[in-house]
């Protein structure tokens, strides 16, 4: 069977689609990059905002139009909370809710023996992912490979942030056993991956659900230590962490340089009044102290956050506090969301819902501030040399390829270099910065020769 896989939304969705790809490959199916060649399409949907839900419906229709013969199988958060709405969309095929997602491969192909996660990783993807064609232009935009793996260690959440539909769609918090995660990362390192990214709906709550049966007392800190001690993965990254789940002591983990200096701490609002209405378990003062501790403990820290604009009841003064606080903290990147009224959440019932134009205008202002902050952060890198894990060729010309990858602290770099640098860590000299990242030339370590073209 030939399958085309697509995903909307967060890193967890991306991690799940990668796991599905491995399961399908291990079962002898083929993953195709062109939807027109597929027998079936799997779309992992998102419901975090109204736009994400709209995107799921739009993408379903588009995939169907691109290949009317292929069934479009729908899973993920929107498929779980609004199956009826999706069923009415032109081209929608089977709907597989989140709780059945792990069996999706067996649902599509009942003859498939469920492979264990470790078997999946030992399965050799090399021939599929590494059959480099002879001309450099034809491997531009290679979709994925074994460079950076998203490892889902946890699902669900026990909090009740009043804007969040995720807890409805994903259920209560559940963590994977620590040894299971360590074995997976050992296998990833053996398969050639250079970086593992730990992900979860509420990553910082890892282990809170462990009872007396196994793992009692194990928390995210123990998981990180075990991975650093018992695996050879060269780079380990943590995805989003809720600020109330960690403290200053947690940052001592970064004494091990394999843990990458990037923290994504969702703030959501810079007004204590709005944070209270959101039922967030952080306030400006505690957030500020946490960031100061992180900055003192982690050299070269890249700090990013999520913000919501136009939460019900957000006044001009609240919004101005957000702008001021974001500037004071000096985040390097903002992910800005316009508040979206999601049925089933407490915030949807609140009075004082703001008009759409006002929510959009505040979003625009915060995005503009985020761009300024990103540019200022990136400018500091001009003239420096930085190690980059090269992941994709994004362009080509007669002198070779333009490669894209990420620094250890998660700044995107594009740079010119000849030859195949896929999955290598090599330094680049940074020449130019913009709000989206850095641009430069790749310095080839082997020969000591600098690539000739910027
Ligand atoms: S911590 Fe809050 S925002 Fe995050 S998943 Fe849980 S309820 Fe949603």
Boltz pocket constraint, residues with backbone or C-beta under 6 A from the ligand:
constraints:
  - pocket:
      binder: B
      contacts: [[A, 156], [A, 157], [A, 158], [A, 159], [A, 160], [A, 161], [A, 164], [A, 165], [A, 166], [A, 167], [A, 201], [A, 202], [A, 242]]
      max_distance: 6.0
